Amino acid sequence: MSKMVEIRWHGRGGQGAKTASLLLADAAFMTGKFVQGFPEYGPERMGAPISAFNRISDERSPLHSNIYEPDYVVVVDATLLSAVDVVSGLKKDGAIIINSEKTPEEFRPLLEGYAGRIYTIDASQIAEEELKNRNLSNTSMLGAVVKVSGVIPEANLIKDMEDSMKHKFADKPHVIDSNMKALQRGMKEVKG
């Protein structure tokens, strides 16, 4: 089987981790990949911890389960670091991407001995500046994931997202522009 990339997202209900994982699956599908994008909920309420998952491969995957040994972990809400073992099973040659204004080095002591790559992006600040809402950092986090993982070409993500938003928000062009800016800033501003 060709290399499969597995991504696990950690966020809170209402922050868009599930939506971002589904958008990544759609964009990867449009490049000809086989994809899975799905959430796992705990108590179904706003603010409760949730996980979402992506499998992306050149061949169909026989696996249909949660992801326990991801290549990449995405943390949409850094407060989850003290509540959830986000690095559980994370491969040594993988990476973690955390939504925070802090540097990657500041997180190393908090990640229970994880020795792999750490990236940060202040996606909440980008969301505040571009979308006027700190809780909608998923678009810039999506950009950071594609930049760090290289799972699909950045240009493909940009085109697919723009096409999707033009269809979904045809009557709200300001939503399209602000989300595209947030996506592209996510690609440019991720640090690690």
Buried (B, 14 or more C-beta within 10 A) or exposed (E): EEEBBBBBBBBBBBBBBBBBBBBBBBBBBBBEBBBBBBBBEEEEEEEEBBBBBBBBBEEEBEEEEEBEEBBBBBBBBBEBBEEBEBBEEBEEEBBBBBBBEEEBEEBEEBBEEBEBBBBBBBBBBBBBBBBEEBBBBBBBBBBBBBBBBEBBEBEBBBEBBBEBBEEEBEEEEEBBBBBBBBBBBBBEBBBB
